[in-house]
Amino acid sequence: MSESELELIVKLGRLPESVVINADEGQRASLARRFGLPSVVGLRAEIALSRDGDTIEARGTLRARFQQLCAVSGEPFENSLAESIAIRFVPPGDAPAEEAEQEFDPDAPDEIEYENAAFDLGEAMAQSFGLLIDPFATGPDADRVRQEAGILDETAPGGPFAALAALRDKG
């Protein structure tokens, strides 16, 4: 296991019923650098752990407050998230093999293999946070910047899709 900003090693032999991760100032600064954010103001995960044989299921909530750059203006703005988390930690070889015909279930927990009867719950939360950040989020000045740049609404008359809409209406 590699070192993580939120490293929290959980050993299967001493599995707690629940864990709370509350990132401190140094951890938040490291997470901001890792994910290219101006700052992470707060990050808290409340996770319940349950065991089914050698498989550990982690379910709970991840909440974060952070600054990120607007996808339109490039200016920092305040953002937040509060999302349900579901992860299944499985022994090596128990993760499903990649198959072309495998069906995707969006409600199924993500699966992460663990080694040596331990897993890094903190790193799983850091990765979850990174995946939950919307890279195309826009700040409060995005519409003003679009207007100043002369970017039109794609559905507005004369916009890039106006000609397609006219063809559709003729048919």
C-alpha atoms as a printed R data frame, in Angstrom:
    type eleno elety resid chain resno       x       y       z
1   ATOM     1    CA   MET     A     1   0.000   0.000   0.000
2   ATOM     2    CA   SER     A     2   1.289   3.447  -0.842
3   ATOM     3    CA   GLU     A     3   1.120   6.391   1.510
4   ATOM     4    CA   SER     A     4  -1.996   8.546   1.158
5   ATOM     5    CA   GLU     A     5  -2.988  12.036   2.280
6   ATOM     6    CA   LEU     A     6  -5.740  10.445   4.402
7   ATOM     7    CA   GLU     A     7  -4.009   7.167   5.209
8   ATOM     8    CA   LEU     A     8  -6.165   5.086   7.537
9   ATOM     9    CA   ILE     A     9  -5.159   1.432   7.535
10  ATOM    10    CA   VAL     A    10  -7.939  -0.889   8.697
11  ATOM    11    CA   LYS     A    11  -6.901  -4.404   9.687
12  ATOM    12    CA   LEU     A    12  -9.406  -7.187   9.173
13  ATOM    13    CA   GLY     A    13  -8.529  -8.712  12.552
14  ATOM    14    CA   ARG     A    14  -9.575  -5.509  14.340
15  ATOM    15    CA   LEU     A    15 -12.428  -4.303  12.150
16  ATOM    16    CA   PRO     A    16 -14.336  -1.416  13.768
17  ATOM    17    CA   GLU     A    17 -18.084  -1.048  13.238
18  ATOM    18    CA   SER     A    18 -17.695   2.524  12.065
19  ATOM    19    CA   VAL     A    19 -15.029   5.074  11.235
20  ATOM    20    CA   VAL     A    20 -15.066   8.853  10.991
21  ATOM    21    CA   ILE     A    21 -12.408  10.538   8.875
22  ATOM    22    CA   ASN     A    22 -12.079  14.265   9.450
23  ATOM    23    CA   ALA     A    23  -9.205  15.674   7.354
24  ATOM    24    CA   ASP     A    24  -6.882  18.023   9.216
25  ATOM    25    CA   GLU     A    25  -5.327  21.170   7.726
26  ATOM    26    CA   GLY     A    26  -2.235  19.403   6.340
27  ATOM    27    CA   GLN     A    27  -4.291  16.593   4.814
28  ATOM    28    CA   ARG     A    28  -6.667  19.095   3.195
29  ATOM    29    CA   ALA     A    29  -3.730  21.047   1.711
30  ATOM    30    CA   SER     A    30  -2.275  17.806   0.304
31  ATOM    31    CA   LEU     A    31  -5.635  16.808  -1.183
32  ATOM    32    CA   ALA     A    32  -5.965  20.253  -2.790
33  ATOM    33    CA   ARG     A    33  -2.544  19.825  -4.444
34  ATOM    34    CA   ARG     A    34  -3.351  16.273  -5.574
35  ATOM    35    CA   PHE     A    35  -6.615  17.274  -7.248
36  ATOM    36    CA   GLY     A    36  -5.570  20.707  -8.533
37  ATOM    37    CA   LEU     A    37  -7.887  22.688  -6.268
38  ATOM    38    CA   PRO     A    38  -7.161  26.114  -4.765
39  ATOM    39    CA   SER     A    39  -8.159  24.712  -1.354
40  ATOM    40    CA   VAL     A    40 -10.068  22.050   0.522
41  ATOM    41    CA   VAL     A    41 -11.886  23.733   3.403
42  ATOM    42    CA   GLY     A    42 -13.294  20.582   4.982
43  ATOM    43    CA   LEU     A    43 -13.580  16.861   4.281
44  ATOM    44    CA   ARG     A    44 -15.425  14.393   6.496
45  ATOM    45    CA   ALA     A    45 -16.406  10.783   5.879
46  ATOM    46    CA   GLU     A    46 -18.679   8.755   8.159
47  ATOM    47    CA   ILE     A    47 -18.384   5.098   7.226
48  ATOM    48    CA   ALA     A    48 -20.002   1.940   8.619
49  ATOM    49    CA   LEU     A    49 -18.062  -1.290   8.054
50  ATOM    50    CA   SER     A    50 -19.530  -4.779   7.820
51  ATOM    51    CA   ARG     A    51 -17.993  -8.152   7.087
52  ATOM    52    CA   ASP     A    52 -19.149 -11.029   4.904
53  ATOM    53    CA   GLY     A    53 -16.383 -13.612   5.135
54  ATOM    54    CA   ASP     A    54 -13.233 -11.983   3.751
55  ATOM    55    CA   THR     A    55 -15.210  -9.198   2.068
56  ATOM    56    CA   ILE     A    56 -15.636  -5.897   3.882
57  ATOM    57    CA   GLU     A    57 -18.352  -3.482   2.870
58  ATOM    58    CA   ALA     A    58 -17.939   0.216   3.620
59  ATOM    59    CA   ARG     A    59 -21.038   2.425   3.364
60  ATOM    60    CA   GLY     A    60 -21.572   5.960   4.469
61  ATOM    61    CA   THR     A    61 -21.369   9.591   3.473
62  ATOM    62    CA   LEU     A    62 -18.546  11.758   2.209
63  ATOM    63    CA   ARG     A    63 -18.925  15.517   2.673
64  ATOM    64    CA   ALA     A    64 -16.496  18.146   1.453
65  ATOM    65    CA   ARG     A    65 -16.252  21.912   1.086
66  ATOM    66    CA   PHE     A    66 -13.623  23.188  -1.311
67  ATOM    67    CA   GLN     A    67 -12.659  25.871  -3.770
68  ATOM    68    CA   GLN     A    68 -12.250  24.963  -7.392
69  ATOM    69    CA   LEU     A    69 -11.637  26.828 -10.614
70  ATOM    70    CA   CYS     A    70 -14.627  27.706 -12.787
71  ATOM    71    CA   ALA     A    71 -14.523  25.746 -16.054
72  ATOM    72    CA   VAL     A    72 -15.490  28.924 -17.955
73  ATOM    73    CA   SER     A    73 -13.785  31.844 -16.210
74  ATOM    74    CA   GLY     A    74 -10.897  30.087 -14.470
75  ATOM    75    CA   GLU     A    75 -11.757  32.003 -11.279
76  ATOM    76    CA   PRO     A    76 -11.937  30.151  -7.940
77  ATOM    77    CA   PHE     A    77 -15.363  29.612  -6.391
78  ATOM    78    CA   GLU     A    78 -16.763  27.802  -3.357
79  ATOM    79    CA   ASN     A    79 -18.231  24.362  -3.972
80  ATOM    80    CA   SER     A    80 -19.347  21.442  -1.837
81  ATOM    81    CA   LEU     A    81 -20.507  17.870  -2.082
82  ATOM    82    CA   ALA     A    82 -22.345  15.368   0.086
83  ATOM    83    CA   GLU     A    83 -22.482  11.921  -1.472
84  ATOM    84    CA   SER     A    84 -23.263   8.375  -0.434
85  ATOM    85    CA   ILE     A    85 -20.268   6.048  -0.570
86  ATOM    86    CA   ALA     A    86 -20.373   2.278  -1.102
87  ATOM    87    CA   ILE     A    87 -17.142   0.311  -1.445
88  ATOM    88    CA   ARG     A    88 -16.483  -3.397  -1.158
89  ATOM    89    CA   PHE     A    89 -12.953  -4.423  -0.136
90  ATOM    90    CA   VAL     A    90 -12.196  -7.906  -1.467
91  ATOM    91    CA   PRO     A    91  -9.248 -10.313  -1.167
92  ATOM    92    CA   PRO     A    92  -6.903 -10.594  -4.163
93  ATOM    93    CA   GLY     A    93  -8.473 -12.532  -7.023
94  ATOM    94    CA   ASP     A    94 -12.068 -11.963  -5.839
95  ATOM    95    CA   ALA     A    95 -12.681  -8.864  -7.972
96  ATOM    96    CA   PRO     A    96 -14.727  -9.722 -11.082
97  ATOM    97    CA   ALA     A    97 -12.670 -10.320 -14.214
98  ATOM    98    CA   GLU     A    98 -12.998  -7.808 -17.035
99  ATOM    99    CA   GLU     A    99 -15.335  -9.353 -19.592
100 ATOM   100    CA   ALA     A   100 -16.758  -7.839 -22.764
101 ATOM   101    CA   GLU     A   101 -20.276  -9.023 -21.888
102 ATOM   102    CA   GLN     A   102 -20.204  -7.998 -18.210
103 ATOM   103    CA   GLU     A   103 -23.214  -5.856 -17.265
104 ATOM   104    CA   PHE     A   104 -22.621  -2.605 -15.445
105 ATOM   105    CA   ASP     A   105 -24.694  -2.012 -12.333
106 ATOM   106    CA   PRO     A   106 -24.432   1.666 -11.313
107 ATOM   107    CA   ASP     A   107 -25.842   0.866  -7.858
108 ATOM   108    CA   ALA     A   108 -23.274  -1.843  -7.081
109 ATOM   109    CA   PRO     A   109 -20.471  -0.846  -4.689
110 ATOM   110    CA   ASP     A   110 -17.040  -0.197  -6.188
111 ATOM   111    CA   GLU     A   111 -14.639  -3.065  -5.479
112 ATOM   112    CA   ILE     A   112 -11.072  -2.605  -4.277
113 ATOM   113    CA   GLU     A   113  -8.698  -5.505  -3.658
114 ATOM   114    CA   TYR     A   114  -6.766  -5.508  -0.390
115 ATOM   115    CA   GLU     A   115  -3.532  -7.234   0.582
116 ATOM   116    CA   ASN     A   116  -2.113  -8.607   3.809
117 ATOM   117    CA   ALA     A   117  -5.477  -8.600   5.628
118 ATOM   118    CA   ALA     A   118  -5.636  -4.790   5.648
119 ATOM   119    CA   PHE     A   119  -6.892  -1.946   3.470
120 ATOM   120    CA   ASP     A   120  -6.450   1.824   3.360
121 ATOM   121    CA   LEU     A   121  -9.905   3.304   3.968
122 ATOM   122    CA   GLY     A   122  -8.460   6.818   3.937
123 ATOM   123    CA   GLU     A   123  -7.045   6.400   0.421
124 ATOM   124    CA   ALA     A   124 -10.389   5.003  -0.747
125 ATOM   125    CA   MET     A   125 -12.061   8.176   0.570
126 ATOM   126    CA   ALA     A   126  -9.432  10.391  -1.093
127 ATOM   127    CA   GLN     A   127 -10.014   8.630  -4.423
128 ATOM   128    CA   SER     A   128 -13.780   8.900  -3.984
129 ATOM   129    CA   PHE     A   129 -13.444  12.638  -3.341
130 ATOM   130    CA   GLY     A   130 -11.340  13.071  -6.482
131 ATOM   131    CA   LEU     A   131 -13.906  11.202  -8.576
132 ATOM   132    CA   LEU     A   132 -16.805  13.240  -7.181
133 ATOM   133    CA   ILE     A   133 -15.314  16.630  -8.113
134 ATOM   134    CA   ASP     A   134 -17.113  17.938 -11.209
135 ATOM   135    CA   PRO     A   135 -14.341  19.032 -13.602
136 ATOM   136    CA   PHE     A   136 -16.842  21.133 -15.590
137 ATOM   137    CA   ALA     A   137 -18.389  22.974 -12.640
138 ATOM   138    CA   THR     A   138 -19.019  26.641 -13.239
139 ATOM   139    CA   GLY     A   139 -18.858  29.481 -10.776
140 ATOM   140    CA   PRO     A   140 -21.248  32.360 -10.233
141 ATOM   141    CA   ASP     A   141 -19.630  34.553 -12.936
142 ATOM   142    CA   ALA     A   142 -19.722  31.935 -15.725
143 ATOM   143    CA   ASP     A   143 -22.754  33.418 -17.532
144 ATOM   144    CA   ARG     A   144 -21.262  36.906 -17.449
145 ATOM   145    CA   VAL     A   145 -17.957  35.604 -18.859
146 ATOM   146    CA   ARG     A   146 -19.790  33.691 -21.603
147 ATOM   147    CA   GLN     A   147 -21.732  36.804 -22.536
148 ATOM   148    CA   GLU     A   148 -18.608  38.991 -22.575
149 ATOM   149    CA   ALA     A   149 -16.864  36.423 -24.780
150 ATOM   150    CA   GLY     A   150 -19.824  36.372 -27.182
151 ATOM   151    CA   ILE     A   151 -20.588  32.726 -26.558
152 ATOM   152    CA   LEU     A   152 -24.223  32.090 -27.485
153 ATOM   153    CA   ASP     A   153 -26.637  29.569 -26.084
154 ATOM   154    CA   GLU     A   154 -26.433  26.525 -28.396
155 ATOM   155    CA   THR     A   155 -30.212  26.503 -28.831
156 ATOM   156    CA   ALA     A   156 -30.538  30.276 -29.446
157 ATOM   157    CA   PRO     A   157 -31.396  31.494 -32.972
158 ATOM   158    CA   GLY     A   158 -28.143  31.640 -34.905
159 ATOM   159    CA   GLY     A   159 -26.424  29.304 -32.436
160 ATOM   160    CA   PRO     A   160 -24.415  26.283 -33.624
161 ATOM   161    CA   PHE     A   161 -27.425  23.971 -33.587
162 ATOM   162    CA   ALA     A   162 -29.938  26.374 -35.146
163 ATOM   163    CA   ALA     A   163 -29.412  24.918 -38.646
164 ATOM   164    CA   LEU     A   164 -30.003  21.382 -37.363
165 ATOM   165    CA   ALA     A   165 -33.148  22.482 -35.560
166 ATOM   166    CA   ALA     A   166 -34.429  24.069 -38.786
167 ATOM   167    CA   LEU     A   167 -33.857  20.795 -40.666
168 ATOM   168    CA   ARG     A   168 -35.658  18.843 -37.973
169 ATOM   169    CA   ASP     A   169 -38.625  21.213 -38.138
170 ATOM   170    CA   LYS     A   170 -38.923  20.748 -41.945
171 ATOM   171    CA   GLY     A   171 -39.163  16.969 -41.646
